[in-house]
Amino acid sequence: MWNGHKVAYVCAMFFGTRVRQKRGTKNDYSAIYMEHIAKNSTCIDKIIIGCNIEPWHKVLYDDFVPRMQEYSEQIGIPIETFHRPNTNYSYGSWNEALRSHCEDITFAFLMEDDYVPCKHGYDEELLSRYYSDSERMEKLLFCASWFKTEDRIPHAAISNGIINVPVFRDNGNEFFLTDRRGKNEGPESQATFLDSFSGKGLQIRDMAAEYCVPFINNIRKVTLYGNNDAHILLAPKEVGPVTISESLEKERPPASSLISIEAGGFEVLRGGC
């Protein structure tokens, strides 16, 4: 609970092979992200895990559900799980969670299963920074880890972040989804999932002005976006809770200016907070 508002941690789960992995790899990162959620969260009221599955993943899901209930009892936070067809990547999972499992939730951290919160109190810090102002409660739809405006389609380039559930619900209650499945369709889904909220006077917050945002390009290379000197609050599981392994090649793009611009039908806020 934060300032009287219920908060959920919404995780998109996938048991299958990731782009940066060998074909046939099976994944279950639950032990890792549950450890970090339990250790670092201070105001999470509920964890929602939406599993995108192929038919042959059902046996993995059936084993996964009771283990999540055991975790729930261990960490003292309710956990809800559901499964759905493997379409629209994380955005499809998040969309169903927001529409069907967040009736009493005001804020939801939208996370992928291979990212973890890596600073104690990350949730209260981010909510206090971005949602203490009453006007933002009414207009600020989404805070993205990194919002990219240089491409043809401005979009939440690293989409882990916070969504204002009442604003989501009152302005259409659904991401723009097209049942994409192909391995090359991820960037297109990433660039368009917020399109259904465009042109409605809403705001998007780019968190990369205040935080350093790591991204794993491949198994040997990490790109650091945003503020190079700032804390890392949300990071890929390979990065670890505090520092980035010295064995990984690191790349630091120049930090963006602290500005407010109109992009893709949203006012994009950077800095000044």
Protein Blocks (a to p, Z undefined) as FASTA:
>chain_A
ZZhiacdddddddfbdcfkbcehiacdfklmmmmmmmmmpckbfbdcddddddfklmmmm
mmmmmmmmmmmmmnopacdddddddehijmlmmmmmmmmmmmmbfbdcdddfkbccfbeh
klmmmmmmmmmpmklmmmmmbacfbacfkbmbdcdfblgdcddfklmmmnnopacdehia
bfklmmmmmmmmmmmmgonlpacddfklmpccdddfblmbccdehjfkbccfbdcfklop
mbccfkbccddddddddddddeehiacdeejZZ
